[in-house]
Amino acid sequence: MISVSRWGAAVRNEWRLDPAIVYLNHGGFGVMPQAVLAEQDRWRARIERNPTHFLTFEIDDALRDAVKPVAGAIAAAPEDVVFVENATSGLNAVLRSLDFEPGDEILITSLSYPAIRKAAQYTASRSGARVVEAEIALPIADDAAILRAVAGKLGIRTKLAIFDHIASHSALVLPAAALTRLAHEAGATVMIDGAHAPGMIPLDVPAIAADWYVGNLHKWCFAPRSCGFLWATKAMQRVTHPLAISHGYGDGFRAEFDWTGTRDVTPALAAPAAIDFHTRLGGAALMTRNIALARAAATLLQQRWGTELTGPLDSFAAMATVRLPLADPPTGARATALMRELSERHGIVAAVVALADALWVRIAAQAYNDMADYERLAAVLAPHA
């Protein structure tokens, strides 16, 4: 049994992280705990004893059993949730399922993840629709500023609105339910990109009242990579299909997504073990602790560097984005180079991004982090350095 009193460096041995590095980018690709790696290996061994039997006769029940704790973690009914490889593939499945016409609009925001922006642009380019982007100036003042920016871009041609729940680069927690209501009032359907939300904040997905919600389990829920979920309302399940159409086509939402061809199903099958690990590590208490640590770390960096955050402190959960005290060109190439320099020269792994004509660092707080990690980052990038 994991003791919650051991959060920080003392619990780091639950992961295989290099002890020489400070890891502040849990939100990037997640880090699999050893217990979940072992569970995935157990499923691999079980499948390889007789792949034909498992993938012909056992896979349906195994996936349905695996989705139950996932649905429970997001307060959803199991029949409304299916596994996808990641939030991006789930969102693409929705985009490719919808029929757009010339003049239709897909609304995103300037905080949208770049891959989602490109997916929307690709979809629009094939139909004569267009992508409309609501510009959200950084730093934000409050949620009302976000809602005003979005309201100004909604119109009678808006067919689909895509909103982040927790925006990736800026780390801001957006008012997902309020944005959904706003878009529905304008007559649009709504997709919520919850790539970072599961395991970072408490979730009641149906209560948000969007039409679709996609999330990753391999980030904050500790599942193996290539493990995400798609939730859809009953009405939208009838028109939503996976990217790969296979034997389940026409047999319903779950049947279509459960079998899209031969693939590695062990990430999904190990998801219950990941959720169990999250619970044993503290569950809701862990999320509260991580949020408090991220906000304390953001305050430390902001004060030490004399810079600013992308929004008010209470707009962050277990990640926060702080402007760097640098005059470097605010380009994607420079951000990537600096991120690599931090990793290879200083042993600090953190996401560096170019936003609002400046370079910023996005920090994450997970069970294995403590304030000493952020003190090290603050010292390395101190203005006088």
C-alpha positions in Angstrom: 0.0 0.0 0.0 1.4 3.4 -1.0 1.5 5.9 1.8 0.3 9.4 0.9 2.7 10.8 3.4 5.5 9.8 1.1 4.7 12.3 -1.7 7.7 13.9 -3.2 11.2 12.5 -3.6 10.5 9.6 -1.3 7.8 8.1 -3.6 9.9 8.6 -6.8 10.9 4.9 -6.8 7.3 4.1 -7.9 8.5 5.2 -11.4 11.6 4.4 -13.4 12.7 8.0 -13.8 16.4 8.7 -14.1 17.4 9.8 -10.6 19.7 12.4 -12.0 17.0 14.5 -13.6 14.3 16.9 -12.4 11.2 15.9 -14.2 8.7 18.8 -14.5 6.8 17.7 -17.6 4.4 15.0 -16.5 1.8 16.7 -18.7 3.9 16.1 -21.8 3.6 12.3 -22.2 2.9 11.0 -18.7 5.2 8.7 -16.8 4.1 5.1 -16.3 4.4 3.7 -12.7 6.2 0.4 -12.3 2.9 -1.2 -11.1 1.2 -0.3 -14.3 4.1 -1.4 -16.5 3.9 -4.8 -14.7 0.1 -5.0 -15.3 0.6 -4.3 -19.0 3.2 -7.0 -19.2 0.8 -9.4 -17.5 -1.8 -8.7 -20.2 0.8 -9.1 -23.0 1.8 -12.5 -21.6 -1.9 -13.6 -21.3 -2.6 -12.6 -24.9 0.5 -14.3 -26.3 -0.4 -17.6 -24.7 -3.1 -17.9 -27.3 -3.6 -14.7 -29.4 -6.3 -16.2 -31.6 -8.5 -17.3 -28.7 -8.1 -14.0 -26.7 -8.6 -11.7 -29.7 -11.6 -13.7 -31.0 -13.4 -14.8 -27.8 -12.2 -12.7 -24.9 -11.4 -9.2 -26.1 -15.0 -7.9 -26.1 -15.6 -8.7 -22.4 -12.1 -7.6 -21.4 -12.5 -4.2 -23.0 -16.0 -3.7 -21.5 -14.6 -4.6 -18.0 -11.7 -2.2 -18.5 -13.9 0.7 -19.4 -16.0 0.5 -16.3 -13.5 2.1 -13.9 -12.6 4.6 -16.5 -16.3 5.6 -16.8 -16.5 5.7 -13.0 -13.5 8.1 -12.8 -15.3 10.6 -15.0 -18.8 10.0 -13.6 -20.1 8.6 -16.8 -22.1 5.5 -17.8 -19.8 2.7 -19.2 -21.9 2.4 -22.4 -21.2 6.0 -23.2 -17.4 5.6 -23.1 -15.0 4.0 -25.6 -11.2 3.7 -25.7 -9.2 5.6 -28.3 -5.4 5.9 -28.7 -5.3 9.5 -27.5 -7.4 12.7 -27.4 -6.2 13.8 -30.8 -7.4 10.6 -32.5 -10.7 10.8 -30.7 -11.3 14.3 -31.8 -10.3 13.5 -35.3 -12.8 10.7 -35.3 -15.5 13.1 -34.4 -14.4 15.7 -37.1 -14.4 13.0 -39.8 -17.8 11.7 -38.7 -19.5 15.1 -39.3 -20.8 16.5 -42.6 -19.7 20.1 -43.1 -21.0 22.3 -46.0 -19.5 25.4 -47.6 -20.0 28.3 -45.3 -20.1 26.2 -42.1 -17.7 27.3 -39.3 -15.6 25.3 -36.9 -14.8 27.5 -33.9 -11.6 27.0 -31.9 -9.6 29.4 -29.7 -6.1 30.7 -29.8 -5.3 28.5 -26.9 -6.2 25.3 -28.8 -3.6 22.6 -29.1 -1.7 22.9 -32.5 -2.7 19.4 -33.6 -6.3 20.2 -33.0 -6.1 23.4 -35.0 -4.6 21.5 -37.9 -7.2 18.8 -37.7 -9.9 21.4 -37.9 -8.2 23.1 -40.8 -7.9 19.8 -42.7 -11.6 19.0 -42.1 -12.7 22.5 -43.2 -10.5 22.4 -46.3 -12.3 19.2 -47.6 -15.7 20.7 -47.4 -15.6 24.4 -48.0 -16.1 25.1 -44.3 -13.8 27.5 -42.5 -12.1 27.6 -39.2 -12.8 30.6 -37.0 -10.5 31.4 -34.1 -11.4 33.3 -31.0 -8.3 35.3 -29.9 -7.8 35.0 -26.1 -5.2 37.5 -25.0 -2.5 36.4 -22.5 -2.3 36.9 -19.6 -6.1 36.4 -19.1 -7.8 38.5 -16.5 -10.5 36.0 -15.6 -13.0 33.4 -17.1 -15.3 36.3 -18.2 -12.6 37.4 -20.7 -12.5 34.0 -22.2 -16.3 33.9 -22.5 -16.4 37.3 -24.1 -13.8 36.4 -26.7 -15.7 33.2 -27.7 -19.1 34.9 -27.7 -17.7 37.5 -30.2 -16.9 34.7 -32.7 -20.0 32.5 -32.4 -22.6 32.9 -35.1 -25.4 31.2 -37.0 -22.8 29.4 -39.2 -21.0 27.9 -36.2 -21.6 24.2 -36.6 -19.0 22.9 -34.1 -17.1 24.5 -31.3 -14.0 22.9 -29.9 -12.8 24.0 -26.5 -10.0 22.9 -24.3 -10.8 21.9 -20.7 -7.2 22.5 -19.7 -5.3 24.3 -22.4 -2.0 22.6 -23.1 0.6 25.4 -23.6 -0.9 28.0 -21.4 -2.0 25.5 -18.7 -5.1 27.4 -18.1 -8.2 25.6 -16.9 -11.1 26.9 -19.0 -14.7 27.2 -18.0 -15.8 24.2 -20.0 -19.4 24.0 -18.8 -20.0 27.8 -19.4 -18.4 27.7 -22.8 -20.6 24.7 -23.7 -23.8 26.6 -22.7 -22.7 29.6 -24.7 -22.1 27.6 -27.9 -25.3 25.6 -27.5 -27.2 28.8 -27.2 -25.8 29.8 -30.5 -26.9 26.5 -32.0 -23.5 24.8 -32.3 -22.5 21.4 -31.2 -19.6 21.2 -28.7 -16.5 19.0 -28.4 -14.3 19.4 -25.3 -10.6 18.5 -25.6 -9.9 17.2 -22.1 -6.4 15.8 -22.9 -5.0 16.9 -19.6 -8.0 16.8 -17.3 -8.5 13.2 -16.2 -6.5 12.5 -13.1 -5.5 16.2 -12.7 -8.9 17.6 -11.6 -12.1 15.9 -10.5 -14.3 15.2 -13.5 -18.0 14.9 -14.1 -18.1 14.7 -17.9 -21.9 14.4 -18.4 -22.4 17.5 -16.2 -20.4 19.6 -18.6 -23.2 18.9 -21.1 -21.0 18.9 -24.2 -21.8 16.6 -27.1 -18.4 14.9 -27.0 -15.5 14.8 -24.6 -12.1 13.3 -25.3 -9.4 12.7 -22.7 -6.1 11.1 -22.2 -5.5 8.4 -19.6 -1.7 8.1 -20.2 -1.0 11.6 -18.7 -2.4 12.2 -15.3 -4.2 8.9 -14.8 -0.9 6.9 -15.1 -2.1 4.6 -17.9 0.2 3.3 -20.7 0.7 5.6 -23.6 -1.8 5.2 -26.4 -4.7 5.1 -23.9 -7.5 7.7 -24.1 -11.2 7.8 -24.2 -14.1 9.3 -26.1 -17.4 10.1 -24.4 -20.5 11.0 -26.4 -24.1 11.7 -25.8 -26.6 9.1 -26.9 -27.7 11.2 -29.8 -24.1 11.8 -31.0 -23.1 8.2 -30.6 -25.4 7.3 -33.6 -23.4 9.6 -35.9 -19.9 9.1 -34.5 -17.5 6.5 -36.0 -13.9 5.6 -35.5 -11.2 6.7 -38.0 -10.7 3.1 -39.1 -14.0 1.5 -40.2 -14.0 -2.2 -39.5 -16.2 -5.2 -38.7 -18.2 -3.3 -36.1 -19.6 -0.7 -38.5 -23.3 -0.4 -38.1 -23.4 -2.3 -34.8 -23.3 0.7 -32.5 -20.9 3.1 -30.8 -19.1 0.6 -28.6 -18.8 -2.2 -31.2 -17.4 0.2 -33.8 -14.7 1.6 -31.5 -13.9 -1.6 -29.6 -12.7 -3.3 -32.8 -11.0 -1.2 -35.5 -8.6 -3.9 -36.6 -5.7 -5.7 -34.9 -3.9 -3.3 -32.5 -2.2 -3.3 -29.2 -5.1 -3.5 -26.7 -2.8 -3.7 -23.6 -2.8 0.0 -22.8 -6.6 0.0 -22.5 -6.6 -3.3 -20.5 -4.1 -1.9 -18.1 -6.2 1.3 -17.5 -8.0 -0.1 -14.5 -4.6 -0.8 -12.8 -3.6 2.8 -13.6 -6.8 4.3 -12.0 -6.3 2.0 -9.0 -2.7 3.3 -8.6 -4.0 6.9 -8.8 -6.5 6.1 -6.1 -4.0 4.3 -3.9 -1.6 7.3 -4.3 -4.3 9.5 -2.9 -6.9 10.1 -5.6 -8.7 13.3 -4.8 -6.2 14.2 -2.1 -3.4 13.7 -4.6 -5.1 16.0 -7.1 -5.5 18.7 -4.4 -1.9 18.3 -3.4 -0.6 18.6 -6.9 -2.6 21.7 -7.6 -1.4 23.3 -4.5 2.2 22.4 -5.4 1.9 23.7 -8.9 0.5 27.1 -7.7 3.2 27.4 -5.1 5.9 26.6 -7.6 4.4 29.1 -10.1 4.4 31.8 -7.4 8.0 31.0 -6.6 9.2 31.3 -10.2 7.2 34.4 -11.0 8.6 36.2 -8.0 12.1 34.9 -8.4 12.2 35.9 -12.1 10.1 39.1 -11.8 7.8 37.9 -14.7 4.2 36.9 -15.0 1.8 33.9 -15.4 -0.6 33.3 -18.2 -3.5 34.0 -15.9 -4.6 34.3 -12.3 -3.2 31.7 -9.9 -6.6 30.1 -9.4 -6.9 29.4 -13.1 -4.2 26.7 -12.9 -4.5 23.1 -11.7 -1.4 20.8 -11.6 0.3 22.7 -14.3 1.2 26.4 -14.6 2.9 28.5 -17.3 5.4 31.2 -16.3 7.1 33.8 -18.6 10.8 33.3 -18.8 13.2 36.1 -17.8 14.8 36.0 -21.3 15.1 38.3 -24.3 15.5 35.4 -26.7 13.5 35.4 -29.9 10.0 34.1 -29.0 10.0 31.4 -31.8 9.1 27.7 -31.7 12.6 26.9 -32.8 14.2 28.8 -29.8 11.7 27.2 -27.4 12.7 23.7 -28.6 16.4 24.6 -28.4 16.0 25.9 -24.8 14.0 22.9 -23.7 16.8 20.7 -25.0 19.4 22.8 -23.3 17.6 22.5 -20.0 17.4 18.7 -20.3 20.9 18.0 -21.6 22.9 20.6 -19.8 21.0 21.1 -16.6 19.1 17.8 -16.1 15.7 19.6 -15.9 12.8 18.4 -18.1 10.2 21.1 -18.6 8.1 22.3 -21.5 9.2 25.6 -23.1 6.7 27.3 -25.4 6.4 30.4 -27.5 3.2 32.3 -26.6 2.1 35.9 -26.9 5.4 37.2 -28.2 7.4 35.7 -25.4 9.0 32.4 -24.2 7.3 30.6 -21.3 8.0 27.5 -19.3 5.1 25.2 -18.4 5.7 23.3 -15.2 3.9 20.3 -13.9 3.4 18.9 -10.4 3.1 15.2 -9.8 3.4 13.0 -6.8 7.2 12.6 -7.3 7.8 16.3 -7.3 8.6 18.7 -4.4 9.5 22.3 -4.1 13.2 21.6 -4.4 12.6 20.7 -8.0 11.3 24.2 -8.8 14.0 25.9 -6.8 16.5 24.2 -9.1 14.7 25.5 -12.2 14.5 29.0 -10.7 18.2 29.1 -10.0 19.2 27.8 -13.5 17.1 30.5 -15.3 17.6 33.3 -12.8 17.8 36.8 -14.5 21.3 37.3 -13.4 22.5 34.0 -14.7 
